């Protein structure tokens, strides 16, 4: 709103979302753990049934390499989930300390 050629600052409105503490983080809400777990299950399935069970259509035939790629991907995603969850827990603790 303009008042005599200047913009008037809007009144401060305290939002309920801003003042609310974030919810307690839970590891199972982190998508990295879910993706890592699914990749691990696929890798185990490939170890049991053979690489042909998890090979993508049109993918070159390799001797067991695809199983190890899925296993490496699952480890990377699980480590990423652990790092992400640890950072979220640290942020949550800092937010709780700042509220008190």
C-alpha positions in Angstrom: 0.0 0.0 0.0 1.4 3.4 -0.9 1.2 6.3 1.5 2.4 9.7 0.1 4.6 8.0 -2.5 6.3 5.6 -0.1 5.5 2.0 0.5 4.1 1.2 3.9 5.6 -1.8 5.6 3.0 -4.5 6.3 2.2 -5.3 9.9 4.2 -8.2 11.4 2.2 -11.3 11.5 3.5 -14.2 13.7 2.8 -17.4 11.9 2.0 -20.5 13.8 4.3 -22.5 11.5 7.3 -20.2 12.2 7.1 -20.4 16.0 6.5 -24.2 16.1 9.4 -26.5 16.7 10.1 -29.0 14.0 8.9 -32.6 14.7 11.3 -35.1 16.1 13.2 -36.6 13.1 12.7 -40.3 12.5 15.1 -42.4 10.4 12.3 -44.1 8.6 11.1 -40.8 7.1 14.4 -40.4 5.3 14.0 -41.5 1.6 17.7 -42.4 1.3 17.2 -45.3 3.7 14.3 -46.6 1.7 16.1 -46.4 -1.7 19.2 -47.9 -0.1 17.1 -50.8 1.3 15.4 -51.4 -2.0 18.7 -51.4 -3.9 20.1 -53.9 -1.3 17.1 -56.2 -1.8 17.6 -56.1 -5.6 21.3 -56.8 -5.2 20.5 -59.8 -2.9 17.9 -61.0 -5.5 20.6 -60.8 -8.1 23.0 -62.8 -6.0 20.4 -65.5 -5.5 18.8 -65.7 -8.9 21.7 -64.5 -11.0 22.5 -61.2 -12.8 19.9 -62.0 -15.6 17.2 -61.5 -13.0 18.0 -57.8 -12.5 19.6 -56.8 -15.8 17.9 -53.9 -17.5 16.4 -54.5 -21.0 19.0 -53.9 -23.6 21.9 -53.9 -21.1 25.1 -55.7 -22.1 25.7 -59.0 -20.4 28.4 -58.8 -17.8 29.6 -61.4 -15.4 28.1 -60.4 -12.1 29.0 -56.7 -12.4 25.4 -55.5 -12.3 24.9 -57.2 -8.9 28.0 -55.4 -7.5 26.7 -52.1 -9.0 23.4 -52.5 -7.2 25.2 -53.4 -4.0 27.5 -50.4 -4.2 24.5 -48.1 -4.9 22.8 -49.4 -1.8 25.8 -48.8 0.4 26.2 -45.3 -1.0 22.5 -44.5 -0.4 22.6 -45.9 3.1 25.7 -43.9 4.0 24.0 -40.8 2.5 20.9 -41.5 4.6 23.0 -41.8 7.7 24.8 -38.5 7.0 21.5 -36.8 6.2 19.8 -38.1 9.3 22.7 -37.1 11.5 22.6 -33.6 10.1 18.8 -33.4 10.7 19.2 -34.6 14.3 21.9 -31.9 14.8 19.6 -29.2 13.3 16.7 -30.4 15.5 18.9 -30.2 18.7 20.0 -26.7 17.7 16.4 -25.6 17.1 15.4 -26.9 20.5 18.2 -25.1 22.2 17.4 -21.8 20.5 13.7 -22.1 21.6 14.6 -22.4 25.3 
